[in-house]
């Protein structure tokens, strides 16, 4: 029940991670802190209004730990505190780690993790890149972390689910009402990773919850990759946390004139590492992750193209789709039959993908 006492203390509006940790450190455990008398609480040197808030909340909700236990058990929600062995080690060492978080799925304390984040208003190019990066990184045994938002986050999760494990960090309670598509995605993530939140059940999201969520995404990860981000994208907040926590920061370049790429290009200008593919990211993160898994990262390059495949690949852009008719107009030496075969080969080897209207676009 210890974690449910911690969770109950954290439900007091004026008590955040730092003050909850102070109470745990002073009393030794959360149950003692929850049951402490007024004069004992005064010895903690916390401000009087904090002590008063805790006492008032406790008096109004005397059975809060037991009620939380029953609710979470019924909803199949687990709790992990900073005192638990399965609390991610990397997350402990940020400036303000969550003293407790709720989760569904499986938590792994000591595993390699890379975050992939970006705008909700993703282009087709950005979606393809996020999905390919997610797939390639997860395929190396590295967990992909993101925020389960529409756009880049969703495609990073989808890619990771194809080959391995992913973790979604939410800016709301785990039992918040989600759209059917998002619920389906979260259910798949639970089966192949974890969905976590520091917010208690039934907590709705708001503008203030996402920056706090973003610090956990960065804190969990050895490196953070920004795929697409506008000037005001929340992904830039995650990037800022990555810098503050000493994490490696990567950005994917794109069309110089694309609004969704302005944030990435600014990050690169300011020192973020330009990443072309998963191998770039995993190679640079090898030391931080200290994982033998990453040793295999650079041995799985894309298949080498033959001369005609290279000709076709070279005329396919990486920021917008091109039709097979347009490709034929650019290449005099390729017949329609040859082009069909080449495009199929390029797609099967994941050099290119097909957009929603049937045009072709590079994955990198």
Helices and strands as residue ranges (DSSP letters): H 2-10, H 17-27, H 30-35, H 38-42, H 48-60, H 64-75, E 78-81, H 89-92, E 100-105, E 113-117, H 124-139, E 143-146, H 152-163, E 166-169, H 180-191, E 193-197, H 207-220, E 223-226, H 235-244, E 248-251, G 259-261, H 262-269, E 273-274, H 278-284, H 286-289, G 292-299, H 307-315, H 324-330, H 336-348, E 352-354, E 360-362
